[in-house]
Amino acid sequence: PKLDWLQHRLNLDDAAMTKVIHRFPSILGLSIPNKLEPTLDWLQQRLSLTDEELSNLIQKSPALFGYSVNTNIEPTLNFFIEALGAEDKALNLLKRSPDLFSTSLEKRLKPRLEEAKNVGMVINVACLKRIGKYAEKQWRTSLSFQTR
């Protein structure tokens, strides 16, 4: 019943549902009323997603079900809104790159934002994508170009 519910809620065909399960097998142990449904509802409402956009978001990053809305997803969203100074830009960034929700706020996002500001980087969508996605060596190289 859980898979049927999720497949129907996200309008997934069998192949897409299989991919979601392979990418995040823990989904099989999550409760519909306690985890799946509230997470989907929050994401859809807060990120202003259509049903299709919600489905695409979960297909890209099914691990979102493994994160707490209160302690991970919402604080990360707020970080990007504050860093960009514009909610619409933050929403668009996270819709396109939901994997950024998996990046540690305290260990990566906040420290790197401070480093970027300290070397005078322009804080925009491209900078924040680098902050979240670059491996440490790439990030250090990126910073070094700013200080030359």
C-alpha positions as CSV (number, residue, x, y, z in Angstrom):
1,P,0.0,0.0,0.0
2,K,2.9,2.4,0.8
3,L,4.4,2.1,-2.7
4,D,0.9,2.4,-4.3
5,W,0.2,5.5,-2.3
6,L,3.6,7.1,-3.2
7,Q,3.4,6.1,-6.8
8,H,-0.1,7.7,-7.1
9,R,0.8,10.8,-5.0
10,L,3.8,11.5,-7.3
11,N,2.3,10.2,-10.5
12,L,5.2,7.8,-11.0
13,D,5.3,4.9,-13.5
14,D,6.8,1.6,-12.3
15,A,10.3,2.4,-13.7
16,A,10.4,5.8,-12.0
17,M,9.2,4.3,-8.7
18,T,11.9,1.6,-8.9
19,K,14.6,4.3,-9.4
20,V,13.3,6.2,-6.3
21,I,13.5,3.0,-4.2
22,H,17.0,2.2,-5.5
23,R,18.2,5.7,-4.8
24,F,16.7,5.7,-1.3
25,P,15.8,2.2,-0.1
26,S,15.0,3.5,3.4
27,I,11.8,5.0,2.0
28,L,10.3,1.5,2.4
29,G,10.5,1.8,6.2
30,L,8.9,5.3,6.4
31,S,5.4,6.0,7.6
32,I,2.9,7.6,5.2
33,P,1.1,9.7,7.8
34,N,4.1,10.5,10.0
35,K,6.9,11.1,7.4
36,L,6.0,10.8,3.7
37,E,2.8,12.8,3.5
38,P,3.9,15.6,5.8
39,T,7.3,16.0,4.0
40,L,5.6,16.1,0.6
41,D,3.0,18.5,1.8
42,W,5.6,20.8,3.3
43,L,7.8,20.8,0.3
44,Q,5.0,21.4,-2.1
45,Q,3.6,24.3,-0.1
46,R,6.8,25.9,1.0
47,L,8.6,25.6,-2.3
48,S,5.4,26.5,-4.3
49,L,5.6,23.3,-6.3
50,T,3.1,21.9,-8.8
51,D,2.4,18.2,-8.5
52,E,4.8,17.6,-11.5
53,E,7.5,19.8,-9.9
54,L,7.1,17.9,-6.6
55,S,7.4,14.6,-8.4
56,N,10.6,15.7,-10.3
57,L,12.1,17.0,-7.0
58,I,11.6,13.7,-5.3
59,Q,12.9,11.8,-8.3
60,K,16.0,13.9,-8.3
61,S,16.5,13.7,-4.5
62,P,14.5,11.0,-2.8
63,A,16.8,11.3,0.2
64,L,14.8,14.4,1.2
65,F,12.5,11.9,2.9
66,G,15.4,11.1,5.3
67,Y,15.8,14.7,6.5
68,S,13.8,16.4,9.2
69,V,11.8,19.4,7.9
70,N,12.3,21.3,11.1
71,T,16.0,20.7,11.7
72,N,17.4,20.3,8.2
73,I,15.1,21.3,5.2
74,E,13.6,24.5,6.6
75,P,16.9,25.9,8.1
76,T,18.7,25.1,4.8
77,L,15.9,26.9,2.8
78,N,16.2,29.9,5.2
79,F,20.0,29.9,4.7
80,F,19.6,30.3,1.0
81,I,16.9,32.9,1.2
82,E,19.0,35.0,3.6
83,A,22.2,34.5,1.6
84,L,20.5,35.6,-1.7
85,G,18.3,38.2,-0.1
86,A,15.4,37.0,-2.3
87,E,13.0,34.1,-1.6
88,D,12.2,33.5,-5.3
89,K,15.8,33.1,-6.2
90,A,16.4,30.6,-3.3
91,L,13.2,28.6,-4.3
92,N,14.3,28.4,-7.9
93,L,17.8,27.3,-6.9
94,L,16.6,24.6,-4.6
95,K,13.9,23.4,-7.1
96,R,16.7,22.9,-9.7
97,S,19.2,21.5,-7.2
98,P,17.4,19.8,-4.4
99,D,20.7,17.9,-3.5
100,L,21.7,21.2,-1.9
101,F,19.4,20.2,1.0
102,S,21.8,17.4,1.8
103,T,24.7,19.8,2.4
104,S,25.6,20.4,6.0
105,L,24.6,23.8,7.1
106,E,27.1,24.1,10.0
107,K,30.0,22.2,8.4
108,R,29.9,23.5,4.8
109,L,27.3,26.1,3.9
110,K,27.8,28.7,6.7
111,P,31.6,28.5,6.9
112,R,32.0,28.7,3.1
113,L,29.6,31.6,2.8
114,E,31.8,33.5,5.4
115,E,34.9,32.6,3.4
116,A,33.3,33.8,0.2
117,K,32.3,37.1,1.8
118,N,35.8,37.5,3.3
119,V,37.5,37.3,-0.1
120,G,34.9,39.6,-1.7
121,M,33.0,37.1,-3.8
122,V,29.7,38.2,-5.2
123,I,27.1,36.1,-3.4
124,N,24.7,35.0,-6.1
125,V,23.1,31.8,-7.2
126,A,26.3,30.6,-9.0
127,C,28.4,31.3,-5.9
128,L,26.0,29.4,-3.6
129,K,25.9,26.4,-6.0
130,R,29.7,26.3,-5.7
131,I,29.6,26.6,-2.0
132,G,27.2,23.7,-1.8
133,K,28.5,21.4,-4.5
134,Y,32.3,21.9,-4.8
135,A,34.6,19.3,-3.2
136,E,37.1,20.9,-0.8
137,K,39.9,21.1,-3.4
138,Q,37.6,22.8,-6.0
139,W,36.4,25.2,-3.3
140,R,39.9,26.1,-2.3
141,T,40.9,26.7,-5.9
142,S,37.8,28.8,-6.4
143,L,38.7,30.9,-3.4
144,S,42.3,31.3,-4.5
145,F,41.2,33.0,-7.8
146,Q,39.4,35.6,-5.7
147,T,42.4,36.6,-3.7
148,R,44.9,37.0,-6.6
